[in-house]
Amino acid sequence: MTNTSTAREGLEAFMAVIACYEHRVGHACRAVANHVPALLTDLPQSPIILDNACGTGAVTDELLRALPSAKFYAADVVPPMVQVMKANVAASVTMQNSVVAVDIMDGQALQYQSNFFDVSVTNFGIFFFPDPILGAKEIYRTLKPGGFGVVTVWKDLGFKPLLWEVQKRVKPINPMAELLVMEAWSDGKLLEKTLKKGGFTTVELKEVTEGMWGVSTDDLKSVLLENFTALVSRNWSDEEKAKLPEVTAEVLKDMESEYCVQSGGRVGVLMTAWIAVCKK
């Protein structure tokens, strides 16, 4: 299977669950973005920042808290995501004062001038690009000399053992889901190679651990079910899909003590990410 086809399938699955994105996985992506400001040094007083493959705008929201004088541009190829971010900006006076533009734009062909941004952040988006190297070249091109490119990918998806067990119980003859779009990036080597082919000479990788959370075990079951429905059952029969809620609850009950953690009144599974920081 080609990278183009797996990226397309991943993007289609992503769009299918856009309405519940923040509950499903967005909160985990947002938590990783919260680590980014501490990795940026010697920024100008009012840095110009690109939220690339912006989704609902979590990067802008998180970085704005740490860098209140920054000016943000945001771009995503998925129109509904852009619509959601525009609505989020419209609902926040702080974001209205800091976000210059939110546009539908392909990360492989950014419509910004060269040498424009002080920081460009692509948070869990590069693996959706049909040509990630082209995306990396655009990150490099649009950064000012001395600017920072920041790209995140998942190293370890803590829900995978639960996903596999659900799939085994519902449809054991089906090949185990391997999350092809993201799995190839899990060791960090492909990320480093891609960014260097994009023009960066040095890539520093930092590992951070966050969680995919529910406010209770029942809520975590809903979070997992939303993910499993998107990732596993797209090609299943309606009868097989109907089994998912019950089986997901059974698997969570059987495996919660082994794979789940509790923190701050929440219950979840740990997710480890790579944050790549590279300077132009």
N, C-alpha and C positions, 0 to 999 in steps of 0.2 A: 504494500500500500504506500502510495507516495505521500510526501509531506503535505502537498497541496490538498489531497483528498482528505487526509486526517484533520488538517487545519479547518477545512470547510465543514466537516462533520462536527468538529468541536464547536465551531461558531454557530452552527444550526442548533445544537443542543443548548448552547448559551442563550440564544435568542428565545428558545422555547420556554425558558424559565425566568425570563427577565422580570416578570412581575414580582417574583419572590426572591430576587437576587440577593438583596442585603441579608435576608433571613437565612438563605441557603448557604452562601459562601462569602458574600460581600464583607461581612463583619470580620472574617479571618484575613482577607486581603487588606482591609482597612488597618487592622492591627499591625500587619507587617509594614505598611506605609508609615506608621507612626515611628518606626526606627530610623527612617531616612534622614531627617534633619540633623541628627547627631553625627552622621557620616559626612556631612558637607562642611568644608572649612574655607575660610578666607573668601566668603561671598561678599559682593558689593552690598551697600546699605539697602538698596531696593532691587533685589535680583529679579530677573525675568525668567519665569519657570514655565515649561511645557508639561502638562499632564497628558501624556501620549497614550492612546488607547484608553481614554479616561473613564470609560464605564459611567457610573453614576456620579463620579467626581470625588471619590474617597481621598485620592492623593491631594487634590486641591484643598479639601476640607481639613485634612490632617496637617499638611505643611503650612497652611495659613495660620494655624494656632501657634506654630513655632516661629514662623517668619511673617509677622503681620504687615510688614512693609513691602512684601513681594507683590509682583504683578503676574497674573496667571493667564495662560492660554490653554485651551483644552481641545482635544480632537479625538474623534472615534469614528470608525467606519460604520457602526451600527446606529441607524437613525433613532430607534427607540431609546437607546442609551443617551444620545445627545439630547433628546427631548426631556428625559428625566433630569439630566444635569442642569439644563436650562431652567427647569422648574425649581430645582434646588437653589440655584443662584437667585432666581426671582423672589424666593421666599426668605432670603437672608440679606440684610443690609450690608453686613460685613463682606459677604461674597460679592455683592453688587459693586462694592467699592474696590475690590481687588481683582476680579475676573474681567479681563479685557474682551475675550471672545471665546465662544464655544462653537465648534464647527464640525460638520460631517466631513471627515477627511481620512484617506487611506494612509496608514503609517508607513507604507512603502513608497509613498509619493507625497510627502508633506508639502503644502503650498506656502511654507514660510521661507523667507530669505535665508541665505547662508549666514553663519556666524551671528546668530540672533539671540539665542538663549544662554543664560548663565547655568541653568540646570534643566535637564530633560529626564523625566521619570516615566518609565514604561512598567507599570505594576501588573504583573501576571497577564501580559498581553502579547509578548513577542512570539510565543508558541502558536498563536492564532494567525500570524502572518504567513501566507503561502510561501513567501521568500523571506525568512528571518534575516538573512544577510543584507538584503536590500533595505529592510527596516533598520538594521544597525547602521548602515551607511547614511540613512536619512537622519538618524539621531546624531551621528558624527557631523554631518554637513551643517546642520542647523545650530550646533553649539558654537559659542564663541571660543576662541583659543583660551585655554585655561578653564573652560566650562566643564561641568560634571554630567556624565551620563549615568543614570541609575536604572538598572533593569532587574526585576525580580522573577523568579520561577520557583515552583515547589520542588523541594528535595524529597520530602516524605509526606504522603497523604495518610494520616493516621486512621482514616476510616476504611482503608482497603481491605483489611482482614474481615471486617464486618460485611463489606460489599460482596466479597468472594463467597462468604458463607451464605448470605441471602441468595445469591445466584445459584449456589450449589443445591440449596433446598428447593428452589422454585423450578429451575430448569438446568438440571445437572449435565445434560448433554450439550448445553451451550458452551462455547469456549469461554474461559474465564476473562472477564473484562480486564484489560490492561491499561486503560486510559492512555491510549497511544499518543495523543497530542502532548501530554505533559510528561509521560514516563521517560521519553528520550532525553529530557533536560535534567533528570534528577541527580546526576552525579556532578553537575556543574561544569563538566568539560565542554559540552556542546555550547553552553552559554559563553564561556570564555573564548572558545574558538570562533563563535559567531561574531562577538564584539570585536575581536582582533581583525577578522576579515572585513569588518565594517570600517576599520581605520584606526581603532584605538591600539596603542602599543602596550599599555599596562592595564590589566584588569584585576582588581582586588575583590575577592569573594568573602562575604561574611555570612555566617549561618545564624539564623534566628528561629526561635520556636514560639509559636502562638497556638491558638486552639480554635476548633470549630465547636461552637457552644450552643447549648440550649439552656433555658432558665430552669428546666427540670428534665427528668428522664423522658417524660412524655413529649416535651418540646424538642429534645434532642432526637427522639424518634421521628418527629416531623421534619427536622432538618435533614436527617439521613434519608428519609423517604423522598424528599424533594430531590436530593442528589442522585439517589439510586434510580428514580424514575427517569431522570435525564440521561444518566450514564449507562444504564443497563437495559432498560426495558423498551427502548424505542422500536425494536424489531420483534417484540414479543406479542403474543396474541392477547386479546382482551381478557381472556380467562386467566392467563398467566399474570398479567398486570394486576388483576383483581386480588391476587394472593399476596402482593407486596406488603400492604399495611400489616397484615397479621404476621407474616414471616419476619418482617423487619422488627416488629415488637418482640417476637420470640428470640431472635438472634441477639438483640440488645440485652434482653434479660439474661440469656445464657453466657454472654461474653463481656458484659459491662465491667465486671470486676477485673478482667484481664486487660482490656483495651481503653477503658474510659477513666477520666480523672475528674476531680471536683475542685473548684476554685472560686472563691467569692460568691458562694451560693449557686454557682452554675455547674453543669455537668457537660463534659465534652470529650473530644478526641484531640490529641496533640497533632499539630501540623508544623513541619519544619520547612523553612524557605531559604533559598540562596538570595542574597542581595549583592549584585555586582555593581561596583563603583569604578568608573573609569574617567580619566581626565584627558581632555583634548589638548 
